[in-house]
């Protein structure tokens, strides 16, 4: 099955979006201001780190898709092992 570049990029975007929502939910649930005496500094830093991690991951997937075998072929190669 041949996938085009748009489909592969959409897979990358949706994978990062899915993991971003999960990690963001963990941060919102477990790093809440009530744990830090009402201060929102630490929760805001944690939220910014989640955004930075998601942006870095998406950039890394784009780089991997354009300069290496790509995420789909990498998964196929893993299944061959």
N, C-alpha and C positions, 0 to 999 in steps of 0.2 A: 504494500500500500504506500503510495507516494503522497506525502504531505507537503503542502506549499508553505512558504515562509510566513504567511499571515497566520495560518493555523498554528504553527510552532510558536510564534510570538504570543498568540492568544493563550496557548497553553502555559507559557511562562508567566504571563500577566495574571492569569487566574490562579496559578499555583502560589504566586507571591501574595496575591490578594487573600486567598484562603488562609495561608499561614499568618498573614498580618492580622486578620480578624481574630484568629485564635490567640495569638500572643497578646494582642491588645486587650482582649477580654480578661486574660490572666492578670495583666498589669492593672487594669481598672478594678478588678475584684480584690487583688491581694496587696496592692500598693496604693491604698486609699489614704486621704488626708487624716482620717481619724486615728490612724496608727502613728502619725507624726505630730500629734498635738494640734491638729487643725491646719498645719502649714501645708501649702500646696507646692512647695519647692521640689521636694523629692518626687512626688507623683508626676509633676510636669517634666522633670528631667527623665524619668523612666518612660514617659509617653514619647518624648523627643527621641530617645534611644530606639524605641520601637519603630518610629518613622525612619530613622537613619538606617537601621538594620534592614528594613523592607526596601528602601531605595538602593542600598548596597547590593542586596540579593538580586533585585531586578536588573541592575546594571551588570552584575556578574553573569546572570543567565543570558542577557543580550550578548555580552562579550563571548560567552561560551558558544552560543548559537551561531554567531557570525565568524568566529576565528577558529573554531575547533569542530568536532563532529556534530555538535548540537545535542540538545537534551533528549530528543526522540531516539537518535542513533545510539546515544550513550545507554539509554534504557534497553534498547535492543541488544547491545553488546553485553550488558549485564545478564540478560536472560540466556545468552548463549553459553555463559560460563558453566 
